[in-house]
Structures are given as C-alpha cells and as structure tokens.
Amino acid sequence: MMSKYEIIIYWSDVDESFIAEGPELPGCAADGASYQEALANAEVVIAEWIETAKELNRPIPQPKGRLQFA
C-alpha cells in the first residue's frame, strides 16, 4: 500500500530507532529498527488512523503532498 501523505523519517538517539511521522495526520507516527521498517510501519499506522477516523466520523485531511517546510 502506498499512501499519498507526507512521511518524515529520522533517526532518534533517544529511542535508538528510526521514527516515521505523518505530519498531516495528528499523532500519526511509527518507528522501526531500519529506515525501511519505519516506512512500512508508518504505512500501516496511516491506514489505521484513517480507518479509525472514518469509524468515529472524524474529518480526514486531504493529502497535501510535499510540505513547504519540515
């Protein structure tokens, strides 16, 4: 599955893992031991975020694509 939402991935010394954040979806983040694992986990979390928002009848932001700044 490929999401159209922006995903920002960075290394966290504190967590000792890669962190993948979906800044367009509040609170949407995942981690992984590798860059690829963090990305794959983020895709799952994004899908779950959207599914939960639908179940709760909450608005789902439209993907904006590339952010102007991070």
JOBEL-V557480 format. One record per residue. N is the residue number from 0. PSI is psi in whole degrees, -180 to 180 (* if undefined). Layout:
BEGIN
n->(N | N)
psi->(PSI | PSI)
END
This chain:
BEGIN
n->(0 | 1 | 2 | 3 | 4 | 5 | 6 | 7 | 8 | 9 | 10 | 11 | 12 | 13 | 14 | 15 | 16 | 17 | 18 | 19 | 20 | 21 | 22 | 23 | 24 | 25 | 26 | 27 | 28 | 29 | 30 | 31 | 32 | 33 | 34 | 35 | 36 | 37 | 38 | 39 | 40 | 41 | 42 | 43 | 44 | 45 | 46 | 47 | 48 | 49 | 50 | 51 | 52 | 53 | 54 | 55 | 56 | 57 | 58 | 59 | 60 | 61 | 62 | 63 | 64 | 65 | 66 | 67 | 68 | 69)
psi->(136 | 130 | 153 | 4 | 145 | 137 | 125 | 126 | 133 | 160 | 137 | 115 | -37 | -46 | -13 | 46 | 168 | 138 | 134 | 118 | 142 | 87 | -20 | -13 | 102 | 129 | 4 | 110 | 157 | 172 | 174 | 158 | -25 | 165 | -47 | -39 | -42 | -42 | -47 | -43 | -37 | -40 | -41 | -46 | -38 | -46 | -42 | -38 | -47 | -44 | -44 | -43 | -41 | -44 | -33 | 6 | 40 | 152 | 145 | 116 | 143 | 141 | 134 | -11 | -145 | 128 | 153 | -33 | 158 | *)
END
